[in-house]
Amino acid sequence: MTGETTLKEVIARLGKAMEVLESAVGARLEHESDYSEAEAEVQRMNADRSRLAQELDNSEARAERLEDANKEVSRRLVSAMETIRAVLDR
């Protein structure tokens, strides 16, 4: 500091520095808030992904059971048709 610097100038510079600091803190808090919201959204998306993966696994298992049942019904129909043909051929 030089002898010419007055108390008013020092106070003005300090006030400016405080404004800049407050602005930086405000921006940081806003950034943190945005980050928290993004983190919450990622957690919701992960929960949805897990739920959808479970539903997909359940659907695939059901499709396999239906396919097996379809094959069994088809086998029984073929057997029944062969039995009917055998009876009609007598």
Rosetta constraint file for C-alpha pairs under 8 A:
AtomPair CA 1 CA 5 HARMONIC 6.50 0.50
AtomPair CA 5 CA 9 HARMONIC 6.38 0.50
AtomPair CA 5 CA 10 HARMONIC 7.06 0.50
AtomPair CA 6 CA 10 HARMONIC 6.41 0.50
AtomPair CA 7 CA 11 HARMONIC 6.10 0.50
AtomPair CA 8 CA 12 HARMONIC 6.06 0.50
AtomPair CA 9 CA 13 HARMONIC 6.13 0.50
AtomPair CA 10 CA 14 HARMONIC 6.07 0.50
AtomPair CA 11 CA 15 HARMONIC 6.02 0.50
AtomPair CA 12 CA 16 HARMONIC 6.22 0.50
AtomPair CA 13 CA 17 HARMONIC 6.12 0.50
AtomPair CA 14 CA 18 HARMONIC 6.11 0.50
AtomPair CA 15 CA 19 HARMONIC 6.24 0.50
AtomPair CA 16 CA 20 HARMONIC 6.25 0.50
AtomPair CA 17 CA 21 HARMONIC 6.09 0.50
AtomPair CA 18 CA 22 HARMONIC 6.00 0.50
AtomPair CA 19 CA 23 HARMONIC 6.06 0.50
AtomPair CA 20 CA 24 HARMONIC 6.14 0.50
AtomPair CA 21 CA 25 HARMONIC 6.11 0.50
AtomPair CA 22 CA 26 HARMONIC 6.03 0.50
AtomPair CA 23 CA 27 HARMONIC 6.14 0.50
AtomPair CA 24 CA 28 HARMONIC 6.09 0.50
AtomPair CA 25 CA 29 HARMONIC 6.12 0.50
AtomPair CA 26 CA 30 HARMONIC 6.16 0.50
AtomPair CA 27 CA 31 HARMONIC 6.08 0.50
AtomPair CA 28 CA 32 HARMONIC 6.13 0.50
AtomPair CA 29 CA 33 HARMONIC 6.13 0.50
AtomPair CA 30 CA 34 HARMONIC 6.19 0.50
AtomPair CA 31 CA 35 HARMONIC 6.11 0.50
AtomPair CA 32 CA 36 HARMONIC 6.11 0.50
AtomPair CA 33 CA 37 HARMONIC 6.25 0.50
AtomPair CA 34 CA 38 HARMONIC 6.16 0.50
AtomPair CA 35 CA 39 HARMONIC 6.05 0.50
AtomPair CA 36 CA 40 HARMONIC 6.17 0.50
AtomPair CA 37 CA 41 HARMONIC 6.20 0.50
AtomPair CA 38 CA 42 HARMONIC 6.20 0.50
AtomPair CA 39 CA 43 HARMONIC 6.27 0.50
AtomPair CA 40 CA 44 HARMONIC 6.25 0.50
AtomPair CA 41 CA 45 HARMONIC 6.12 0.50
AtomPair CA 42 CA 46 HARMONIC 6.11 0.50
AtomPair CA 43 CA 47 HARMONIC 6.21 0.50
AtomPair CA 44 CA 48 HARMONIC 6.18 0.50
AtomPair CA 45 CA 49 HARMONIC 6.02 0.50
AtomPair CA 46 CA 50 HARMONIC 6.15 0.50
AtomPair CA 47 CA 51 HARMONIC 6.18 0.50
AtomPair CA 48 CA 52 HARMONIC 6.00 0.50
AtomPair CA 49 CA 53 HARMONIC 6.00 0.50
AtomPair CA 50 CA 54 HARMONIC 6.22 0.50
AtomPair CA 51 CA 55 HARMONIC 6.23 0.50
AtomPair CA 52 CA 56 HARMONIC 6.03 0.50
AtomPair CA 53 CA 57 HARMONIC 6.19 0.50
AtomPair CA 54 CA 58 HARMONIC 6.18 0.50
AtomPair CA 55 CA 59 HARMONIC 6.06 0.50
AtomPair CA 56 CA 60 HARMONIC 6.07 0.50
AtomPair CA 57 CA 61 HARMONIC 6.18 0.50
AtomPair CA 58 CA 62 HARMONIC 6.18 0.50
AtomPair CA 59 CA 63 HARMONIC 6.05 0.50
AtomPair CA 60 CA 64 HARMONIC 6.21 0.50
AtomPair CA 61 CA 65 HARMONIC 6.31 0.50
AtomPair CA 62 CA 66 HARMONIC 6.11 0.50
AtomPair CA 63 CA 67 HARMONIC 6.05 0.50
AtomPair CA 64 CA 68 HARMONIC 6.18 0.50
AtomPair CA 65 CA 69 HARMONIC 6.15 0.50
AtomPair CA 66 CA 70 HARMONIC 5.98 0.50
AtomPair CA 67 CA 71 HARMONIC 6.20 0.50
AtomPair CA 68 CA 72 HARMONIC 6.25 0.50
AtomPair CA 69 CA 73 HARMONIC 6.13 0.50
AtomPair CA 70 CA 74 HARMONIC 6.06 0.50
AtomPair CA 71 CA 75 HARMONIC 6.07 0.50
AtomPair CA 72 CA 76 HARMONIC 6.17 0.50
AtomPair CA 73 CA 77 HARMONIC 6.09 0.50
AtomPair CA 74 CA 78 HARMONIC 6.21 0.50
AtomPair CA 75 CA 79 HARMONIC 6.21 0.50
AtomPair CA 76 CA 80 HARMONIC 6.03 0.50
AtomPair CA 77 CA 81 HARMONIC 6.06 0.50
AtomPair CA 78 CA 82 HARMONIC 6.15 0.50
AtomPair CA 79 CA 83 HARMONIC 6.19 0.50
AtomPair CA 80 CA 84 HARMONIC 6.14 0.50
AtomPair CA 81 CA 85 HARMONIC 6.11 0.50
AtomPair CA 82 CA 86 HARMONIC 6.07 0.50
AtomPair CA 83 CA 87 HARMONIC 6.21 0.50
AtomPair CA 84 CA 88 HARMONIC 6.14 0.50
AtomPair CA 85 CA 89 HARMONIC 5.95 0.50
AtomPair CA 86 CA 90 HARMONIC 6.61 0.50
